[in-house]
């Protein structure tokens, strides 16, 4: 890896994670989403970093609600999804899938991941094996399909599935223990899942985060990412149809 980025992860609100990402060579620091402006500013001060940009994944208030306060305090630039620009407070630059954004000497690629919201994007640092995925995917879960369709959300998850297996997925919430309880109802015989659940229980008992999630492990255990498997499709009653299988799993989770 040519450029190393530093990632400072911290809890905020009820179950959100905040992220500050720093590139030491340039001193540039980005805030990934802004659930709580005061916490972000305090954490940046603690790290000795100055927030230079905010990168929003989508418009929901627990992701963009702190934009204006942080911009007022720091003069930072705000970038976010073009498809939701009218809902992103203070946006300065609009992004779409395939665009590249720079953090000092590090570069991230924008991935379109609509479904949870219609304009949701993710940021992938390929040289760092890191992706900030907002509410598109969680450890053992995925975001509720609020604005898009099940087919749209499945296509978004397929884009995430194509990332290198060593990619660490920095999602926006600590939902893993709850997601695990549901996942075992879908694949009770999945040995990798049972081992993952034991690890999750230990981490949470110790007060430690389960995020970031390793994509390789999610591909083996996360039911939402496994809707293209024939055995999963058969079990869900939608043989040969991955999108319908995903929709069945998502519907079950919504009612869980």
WOJOFEN-V330413 format. One record per pair of residues at least 6 apart in sequence whose ideal C-beta (glycine too) atoms are under 8 Angstrom apart, sorted by sequence separation. I is the first residue (numbers start at 1). J is the second residue. D is the distance in whole Angstrom. If there is no record, write none. Layout:
# WOJOFEN-V330413
i j d
I J D
I J D
This chain:
# WOJOFEN-V330413
i j d
11 17 6
12 18 5
22 28 7
23 29 8
34 40 6
44 50 7
57 63 6
58 64 8
70 76 6
85 91 5
95 101 7
101 107 7
102 108 8
114 120 5
124 130 7
125 131 7
136 142 7
137 143 7
184 190 8
187 193 6
203 209 7
204 210 7
219 225 6
226 232 5
227 233 7
233 239 5
238 244 4
10 17 7
11 18 7
22 29 5
44 51 5
56 63 6
71 78 6
81 88 7
100 107 5
101 108 5
113 120 5
124 131 4
136 143 6
145 152 8
203 210 5
218 225 6
219 226 7
233 240 6
238 245 5
9 17 6
10 18 5
21 29 7
56 64 5
80 88 4
100 108 7
112 120 8
113 121 6
123 131 7
135 143 4
145 153 5
148 156 8
233 241 6
236 244 8
9 18 7
20 29 6
21 30 5
31 40 5
85 94 5
100 109 6
101 110 7
112 121 6
113 122 5
122 131 6
123 132 5
134 143 8
160 169 7
184 193 6
223 232 7
227 236 8
230 239 7
233 242 7
236 245 5
9 19 6
10 20 8
20 30 7
41 51 8
78 88 7
99 109 8
100 110 7
111 121 6
122 132 6
143 153 8
183 193 6
184 194 7
200 210 5
230 240 8
238 248 6
8 19 7
20 31 6
21 32 6
40 51 7
56 67 7
67 78 6
78 89 8
80 91 5
98 109 7
99 110 4
110 121 5
111 122 4
122 133 5
142 153 7
237 248 7
7 19 6
8 20 4
19 31 7
20 32 8
78 90 5
79 91 7
82 94 4
98 110 7
110 122 7
111 123 8
122 134 6
233 245 5
236 248 4
7 20 8
8 21 8
18 31 8
19 32 4
31 44 8
54 67 6
78 91 5
79 92 6
80 93 8
81 94 7
82 95 6
83 96 7
97 110 6
110 123 6
111 124 6
121 134 8
180 193 8
184 197 6
232 245 6
236 249 6
7 21 5
8 22 7
18 32 8
19 33 7
78 92 5
79 93 4
80 94 7
81 95 6
82 96 5
96 110 7
97 111 6
109 123 8
110 124 8
120 134 6
122 136 6
183 197 8
228 242 4
6 21 7
7 22 8
18 33 7
29 44 7
77 92 5
78 93 8
79 94 8
80 95 7
81 96 7
95 110 5
97 112 3
108 123 4
109 124 5
120 135 7
142 157 6
227 242 5
5 21 6
6 22 4
54 70 6
64 80 7
77 93 7
79 95 6
96 112 7
108 124 6
120 136 6
180 196 7
227 243 7
5 22 7
6 23 8
18 35 6
54 71 7
108 125 5
109 126 7
180 197 5
228 245 8
5 23 5
6 24 7
18 36 7
107 125 7
116 134 8
227 245 4
16 35 4
51 70 6
71 90 5
106 125 6
116 135 5
227 246 4
3 23 7
4 24 7
16 36 8
20 40 7
29 49 4
31 51 5
34 54 6
107 127 7
111 131 8
113 133 7
116 136 6
136 156 6
137 157 6
180 200 5
18 39 6
29 50 6
30 51 7
33 54 8
59 80 8
67 88 7
68 89 5
106 127 7
113 134 8
115 136 7
136 157 7
180 201 8
196 217 6
3 25 7
13 35 5
18 40 6
27 49 8
29 51 5
30 52 7
31 53 7
33 55 8
34 56 7
52 74 7
54 76 6
56 78 7
58 80 8
59 81 8
67 89 4
68 90 5
79 101 6
101 123 7
106 128 7
224 246 6
227 249 6
12 35 5
13 36 6
20 43 6
27 50 7
29 52 6
30 53 5
31 54 5
32 55 6
33 56 6
51 74 5
53 76 5
54 77 7
56 79 7
57 80 8
58 81 6
64 87 8
67 90 5
113 136 4
120 143 8
137 160 6
177 200 6
12 36 4
20 44 6
28 52 5
29 53 8
30 54 7
31 55 7
33 57 6
50 74 6
52 76 6
53 77 5
54 78 5
55 79 6
56 80 3
57 81 7
64 88 5
65 89 8
67 91 8
97 121 7
113 137 8
136 160 7
176 200 5
177 201 7
18 43 7
22 47 7
28 53 7
30 55 5
32 57 7
51 76 5
52 77 7
53 78 7
54 79 7
55 80 7
56 81 7
59 84 4
64 89 6
96 121 8
192 217 7
196 221 5
224 249 6
40 66 6
53 79 6
54 80 8
58 84 6
95 121 6
116 142 8
223 249 5
224 250 7
12 39 4
20 47 7
22 49 5
35 62 5
116 143 3
133 160 7
177 204 5
193 220 8
12 40 8
35 63 7
37 65 8
38 66 8
41 69 8
59 87 4
115 143 7
116 144 6
176 204 8
192 220 4
193 221 4
10 39 7
20 49 6
33 62 8
34 63 7
36 65 8
37 66 3
41 70 6
59 88 6
116 145 7
117 146 6
118 147 5
131 160 7
192 221 5
224 253 8
33 63 4
34 64 6
35 65 7
36 66 6
37 67 8
40 70 6
115 145 5
116 146 6
117 147 5
118 148 6
139 169 7
190 220 8
20 51 7
33 64 7
34 65 6
35 66 6
38 69 8
83 114 7
116 147 7
117 148 7
190 221 6
34 66 3
37 69 4
41 73 6
56 88 5
115 147 8
116 148 7
131 163 6
137 169 6
139 171 7
10 43 5
34 67 5
37 70 5
41 74 8
84 117 6
114 147 8
115 148 4
138 171 5
177 210 8
84 118 7
85 119 8
114 148 5
115 149 7
137 171 6
141 175 6
176 210 4
187 221 8
8 43 6
34 69 8
56 91 7
83 118 6
84 119 4
115 150 8
129 164 6
136 171 8
138 173 6
141 176 8
174 209 6
176 211 7
34 70 6
37 73 8
83 119 3
84 120 8
120 156 7
131 167 5
133 169 5
135 171 7
139 175 7
140 176 6
174 210 7
187 223 6
82 119 7
115 152 5
116 153 7
129 166 5
130 167 7
131 168 7
133 170 7
134 171 7
135 172 5
138 175 5
139 176 4
141 178 8
174 211 6
176 213 8
186 223 4
81 119 4
114 152 5
115 153 3
122 160 7
126 164 8
129 167 5
130 168 5
131 169 6
132 170 5
133 171 5
134 172 5
135 173 7
138 176 7
141 179 4
183 221 7
8 47 6
31 70 6
81 120 7
114 153 8
115 154 8
124 163 6
129 168 6
131 170 7
133 172 8
140 179 4
183 222 7
187 226 8
81 121 5
115 155 8
130 170 7
139 179 7
140 180 5
171 211 6
183 223 5
8 49 8
80 121 8
115 156 5
138 179 6
141 182 8
170 211 7
171 212 8
182 223 8
114 156 6
115 157 8
140 182 8
141 183 8
169 211 8
170 212 5
171 213 7
113 156 4
124 167 7
140 183 5
169 212 6
112 156 7
113 157 8
168 212 4
169 213 5
31 76 8
168 213 7
169 214 7
187 232 8
16 62 6
55 101 7
113 159 6
168 214 6
169 215 6
186 232 8
112 159 7
113 160 7
167 214 8
168 215 8
111 159 5
166 214 7
167 215 4
13 62 6
111 160 7
165 214 8
166 215 7
169 218 7
186 235 8
53 103 8
165 215 6
166 216 7
164 215 7
165 216 4
163 215 6
161 215 8
165 219 7
160 215 7
140 196 7
60 117 7
58 116 7
59 117 6
161 219 7
58 117 4
59 119 7
140 200 8
58 119 6
139 200 8
58 120 4
57 120 6
58 121 7
186 249 6
57 121 6
161 225 6
57 122 6
160 225 8
57 123 7
186 252 7
157 224 6
185 252 8
55 123 6
157 225 6
157 227 8
158 228 8
182 252 8
63 134 6
139 210 5
182 253 5
185 256 7
63 135 7
139 211 6
30 103 6
140 213 8
154 227 6
139 213 4
182 256 5
28 103 5
57 132 7
60 135 7
138 213 7
181 256 8
28 104 4
57 133 7
58 134 6
26 103 8
27 104 7
55 132 7
57 134 3
58 135 7
26 104 3
57 135 7
140 218 7
25 104 5
26 105 6
57 136 8
139 218 7
23 103 5
24 104 8
25 105 5
142 222 8
23 104 3
137 218 7
140 221 6
141 222 7
21 103 6
23 105 6
130 212 8
140 222 5
142 224 4
23 106 5
139 222 8
140 223 8
141 224 7
142 225 8
131 215 8
137 222 8
137 224 7
137 225 7
154 242 6
155 243 8
154 243 5
157 246 7
32 123 7
151 243 5
154 246 4
150 243 6
153 246 7
154 247 8
150 244 8
150 246 6
151 247 8
150 247 4
153 250 7
5 103 7
32 132 5
150 250 6
3 104 7
5 106 5
33 134 7
3 105 5
2 105 8
3 106 5
145 250 6
144 250 8
142 250 7
63 172 7
62 172 8
144 254 7
21 132 8
141 253 7
19 132 6
57 172 7
5 125 7
5 128 6
7 130 7
3 127 7
4 128 7
2 127 6
3 128 8
5 130 7
1 127 5
1 128 6
35 172 8
32 170 7
33 172 6
19 170 6
17 170 7
17 171 8
17 172 6
16 172 6
17 173 7
16 173 6
17 174 7
15 173 5
15 174 5
15 175 7
9 170 7
7 170 7
11 174 7
17 209 7
17 211 6
11 209 8
9 209 7
9 211 7
9 212 8
